[in-house]
Amino acid sequence: MGILSVYATNKSIAQLTESDICALDILNIAFGVVEEGKITLKHLTNIERIKEIRKINPRLKIYLTLASGETCSFGEVTRTAQDLEVLVDSIITHVIEWDFDGVDIDWEYPSGEEERHNHTILLKALREALDNISKEKHIGLSIAAGSKTWYFEITELEQSVQYLDYVNLMTYDINAGEHTTMHHSCPTKMNTDIVKEGSTEENIELFIKRGVPKEKLIIGAAFYSRQWKDVEDKNNGLHSYVGTPSDYGPGYTQLIKEYVDKKGYTRHWDEDAHAPYLFNGNNFITYEDEASLKYKCYLVKKWGIAGIMAWEYSYDEEHTLLTIMRNELG
């Protein structure tokens, strides 16, 4: 039975239904942010609800996801041992106060050799501090990891994975705004040379080969879409030239209600990538649906990895995708 994990922002904490809470194994509360050298939760105004959530599903593991703030980053607060200690102490304070079951670090893009190493130092310090909280309860530690080989160039994951319980592999936004040829945000299969680069399956294979234990690897699912405008009208938009950078598109529920086979859009299925997309002759929308996520859950079982996580809960208003993943994982 694979792990089902989801990220929930402050708004989503209030929206979580009892049935979804019971379906989940891990709930990532996003975000605690770095501010003036410490972690603040002041914008998480719905955080009190986690007490109710625990009563609904006592086995649910609730992680606090941490990210850089607008004026202060992980890179800035890990430069000295003193700054690192202040940061870690503030994290531990929140973990104890809210009885979190784990901490998830969303430091996706360490910059330069110093930050590359400090990423490891932070994880090591956190692992030691979390272990000192309680001898009876293990408190988890995870990270959000970028896909493709470049992630191993900006981090020391082959070394730092020893401190982690899970690696949340972001197998989405794989082909984003910098591309001039239209392709999927979340290609799943690696059947062709085009799809192989960055596909979910390629990334599973890559991370395992680079030393991430299967039981620590969680792949990602996107409940949102990405869209391009001014796409060349050939091959239904796929692999066609695109004139403008991509932007985030509608969430899954809005796509189903307003875009799929509506407003001139036609749903297409790319069997090579095992991914759906919409095209109206000018605009291209790449997203994930029930069919593609069933295949991702199949990959969890095929490769024997830990599970699947999703960003972000509120985009699946009808709970369709979360239900599909729970059923497929068992």
N, C-alpha and C positions, 0 to 999 in steps of 0.2 A: 504493500500500500504506500503510494508516494505521498510526499508532503505537499500540501496545498497552502500557499502563502499569498497574501495580498498586502499592498500598500494602501493606507488610508490617510488622507489629509485631514485637517481639522474639521472641515465640513462633513467629510465622509464618516468620521467617528460617530456623529449624531445619526447618520443614515443607516448604519449597519443593522440589518434585520436579524432576528433571532435565528432563523433558519441558516443564514449565511455564517453567522458566528459559530454555529454548531458544525458547519461544514469545514471550517478552517482549522489548520494546524498551527499556523503562525500568522499573527497580525502585526504588521510593521506600522507604527505610528509616525507619520511624517509631517513636519520635521521639528526636532530640536535644532537650534541654529547657534553658530558661534557668534558671540557678541562681546566685545571688550575682553577678549581672552577666555571667556567662559561660555558654557552652554546655557541658553535661556529657553524656557518653554512658555513664555508669556503670551505668545500668540495662539497657543493650543488651548483655546477657551472651552473646548468640549472634553478636555482630558479626564474630567471627573467621571465620565461615562465608563471608563475602563473598569471601574469597580463593579458596575452592573454587568459588563461584558464577562468578567471573571465568574460571576455567579451563574450566568447562562451556560458557559462552557469552561468548567474548571481545568480541563486538560489543555486549553488553548495557551500557546506561548505568545506573550505580548512583548515585542521588541520596540525599543525607542530608536528611531532612525535619526541620525545626526548629519547635518550638512553645513557647509560654509554659509556665513551670513552675507548680507549686502556690503557691509563695511569691514568685515573681518573674516579671514579664511583659515582653513586648517594649515595651509602653508605658513602663514604668519605666526600661528600660536604653537608651532612645533619646532621653532628654530633654536630655542634654548631649553636646557633641562628644567629651568625654573618655570618657563611658560608652559611647558608640557605638563609639569606637575599640577599647575593651577587648572589647566584644562581637564585633566583626568580626574582631579578631585571634584570638579563641578559635575562631571558625568556621573561619578559614583554617588554623589549627593542625590541626584534625580533618580537614579536606579533604586536606591534605598527608600526614598520618600514614596515612590509610586510602585514599588515592588515589581519592577520590570523583570522579565525573564531573560532578556538579552539586549544587546546594543548592536545596532547596524550602522556602519560607517559609510556614508555616501560621499567619499572623497574620490571622485571619478578620474580626475585629470591632474595628478601631481606633476609639477613643472620643474624640469631640471634634475640634476643628479642629487642635490641636497634634499629636495622634497621626495624624490624617489626613495631615498634611504629613510627619511623621517616618517614616511608612510609606514614602514616596517617598525620603526621605533615606537610609534603611536600604538600600533596593534599589540606589540609586545608589552608595553606599559599597561595598556587596558586589560590585557589578559591576566596579568599579575594582579592588578587592582581588583578585578571582578572575582578572582579566585579567593581573595582575602575577605570578601564580604561575608561568606558563609561556607562552612564545611559541609553542611547538609544539602544545600541547593547549588547545582551547577547553573551559572548564568552564562548564556550563550554570547558569542561574538561573531558577527558576519560583516561582509562588505558588499557593496554594489560594485561589480567589476565590468569594465568595458569589454566588448568583443574584439576578436581578431588579434593577431600577433603583437600589434603595437602596445597592447596593455602590458605585456611582459617587458617592454622597453621602458615604460614610465613607472613601473613598480617592481618590487622584488618578490612577487607573489610566490615564486618557487621556494623562497625562504620563509615568507610570512604566513603561508598557509597553515603552518604548524600551530599558529595561535588561534585559528578560526574554527568555528563549528560549521559555517556555511559560506559559500561563495555564490552570491546572487548574480548570475551571469546575464547581463542585459542584452538578450538576443532580440533586440528591437532598435529602431533608429539606425539600422546597419547601413542603409543607403539614404543619406539625408541631404541637406541643402547643398553640399559642395559638388554633387554629381550633376553632370550635364547630359547624361543619358538616363532615361527613365527606367527605374527598377524598383523592387519591393523594399519596404522598410523592414519586413520580417520574413525573408525567405527561409523556408524550413528544411528543404531537401538539398542534397548536393549531387544532382544527377548530371549537370553539365558544367563546362568551364565557367560559364557566366554566373550560374547560381552558386557554384562551390565556394567562391570567395565570400565569406561572411555568413553562410547559411548556418542555421541552428545546429545542424548535425556536424558540420565542419568544426564549429566552435566547441561542441562537446568533445569531439576527438582531440582537438588542439589542447584544451585545458587538461584533459586526462593525461595526454602525452607529456605535458609540461609539469606534471606532478600534483595536480589537484585530485585528491581521492574521490572516487565516484560518490561515496556516501556524503561528501560535502558539497557537491555540485547541484545547484538549483538553476534551471533555465528560466528565461523571462517570457511573458506574454504581454502584448499591448492591447489594452481596452480602448485605445484611441487610434486615430488615423493620422496620416500625413498626406498633404496634397500639393500638387504642382499645377501651375497655370501655363498657358502658351506651349503646350506639348504638341509636337509634330503628329499630325493625324495619319499615322500608318501603323499597322500591326496592332490595332486597338490601343495604341499608346505605349505598348511595352517595348522597352529597349529603344525608344524613339528619342530624338533630340528634345531637350526641354529648355525653354528660353529664360525662365526665372527660377530662383532658388525655392526650395520647398518651405512649407510652413505647417504647423500643426493643424489638423482638420477636426471634424466632429468626432465625438465619442461614439462607441458602438451603437448604443440605443438610438441616438439621433440619426446615425447612418441608416439604420434599418427603417426608421419611420419616415425619413425625408429624402434619402438619396438612392438607396438600392433599387434599381429599375424605376426611378422617378427623376423628374427634372431633366430628362434627357440622358441620364446616366444609365449605363448597362453594366451589370455585374459580369465579370469574366473570371475564369479559373485558369491559373498557370500551373499545369501539371508538373512541369520541371521543378518549379520552386515550391509546389504545394501551397500556393498562396492565392487569395482572392484579390481583385482590384476592380475599381470603377473607372469608366471613361465615357466622356460625352463629346468627344471630337476635339476638345481643347483642354479640358481639365482632367487630371489623373489623380485618383485617391487610392492609396495603398493602406491596407488594414488587415486585421485578423478576424476570423469568424469561427463558427462552430466546427467546420470541416478542418481548417488549418490547426485549430487547437486540439482537436482529437488526435491529429498526427503528432503534435508536440508531446501530448501525453503518452502516445505510443513510443516515442523516442525515450521518454523517461524510463519506461519498462524495458525497452530494447537494450539500452546502455547500462541499466542498473544504477542510474544516478538518483540523487535524493528526492527531487521533486520539481515543482514548477511554481513560479510566483507571477503576480500580475501588477502592473501599474495602469490604471489606478481605479479603485473600487467604484467611484461615483459615475464612471463612464458606462458601466453595465447596469443601467437603471432597472431593467427587467430581470436581472440576475441570471440571464441566459448562459453567459460564458462561464461564470463561476460554477453553475450547476453542471454544465458539460464536463468541466475539468474534474470536479469531484467524482462524478460518475465514472469517468474514464480511468482515473487513478485508483479507484476502488475504496 
